[in-house]
């Protein structure tokens, strides 16, 4: 037994398509840890906005994936 815990689920059946969809449509600066010259309040506001945008894009991806599955039937 090693120090690194084993994943709870097999990674070979992991579907990251919704996350890929969302992150490919986000502005990269939204996901930076800290931007040069950024204040604490600005950073927190940017992170909150990034969280909201990611949530919206994941919902959009879920809708598109559901539509694609409906068409595939």
C-alpha distance (Angstrom), angle and dihedral (degrees) to the residues before:
residue distance angle dihedral
X1 . . .
X2 3.77 . .
X3 3.76 133.7 .
X4 3.80 93.4 -106.4
X5 3.82 111.5 78.6
X6 3.76 117.9 -126.2
X7 3.81 117.9 -112.6
X8 3.79 115.3 -98.0
X9 3.79 92.6 -134.0
X10 3.75 132.1 34.9
X11 3.79 110.8 -93.8
X12 3.78 94.3 -147.9
X13 3.81 91.8 76.8
X14 3.81 95.5 43.4
X15 3.81 111.5 127.8
X16 3.78 110.2 -153.6
X17 3.80 95.8 165.9
X18 3.82 94.3 113.2
X19 3.81 91.7 50.2
X20 3.81 90.8 46.1
X21 3.81 89.9 49.9
X22 3.81 92.3 50.4
X23 3.81 98.7 43.3
X24 3.80 92.7 46.6
X25 3.81 89.1 59.0
X26 3.82 97.8 46.0
X27 3.79 123.9 95.4
X28 3.82 105.3 -108.3
X29 3.81 93.1 -132.9
X30 3.81 89.3 65.6
X31 3.79 90.9 67.0
X32 3.82 98.2 46.1
X33 3.78 114.4 117.1
X34 3.82 93.9 -132.3
X35 3.79 130.1 -7.4
X36 3.83 119.2 -140.5
X37 3.80 111.4 -89.8
X38 3.79 93.2 7.3
X39 3.80 118.2 145.5
X40 3.79 123.5 -137.3
X41 3.80 92.1 -105.6
X42 3.81 92.4 48.4
X43 3.80 90.9 49.1
X44 3.79 92.7 50.3
X45 3.82 91.8 47.2
X46 3.82 90.5 49.6
X47 3.80 91.6 48.8
X48 3.80 91.6 49.2
X49 3.80 90.0 49.8
X50 3.81 90.1 48.2
X51 3.78 90.1 51.4
X52 3.81 91.8 51.1
X53 3.81 92.1 46.8
X54 3.80 92.1 48.0
X55 3.81 90.2 49.9
X56 3.81 91.3 51.1
X57 3.80 92.6 47.0
X58 3.81 92.4 48.8
X59 3.80 89.7 51.9
X60 3.81 89.4 48.7
X61 3.82 90.2 49.6
X62 3.80 91.0 50.0
X63 3.81 90.1 52.4
X64 3.80 92.4 49.0
X65 3.80 92.4 46.7
X66 3.81 90.9 49.1
X67 3.82 90.3 49.8
X68 3.81 90.7 49.2
X69 3.80 91.1 51.0
X70 3.80 91.1 48.4
X71 3.80 90.7 52.5
X72 3.82 91.6 47.0
X73 3.79 90.9 60.6
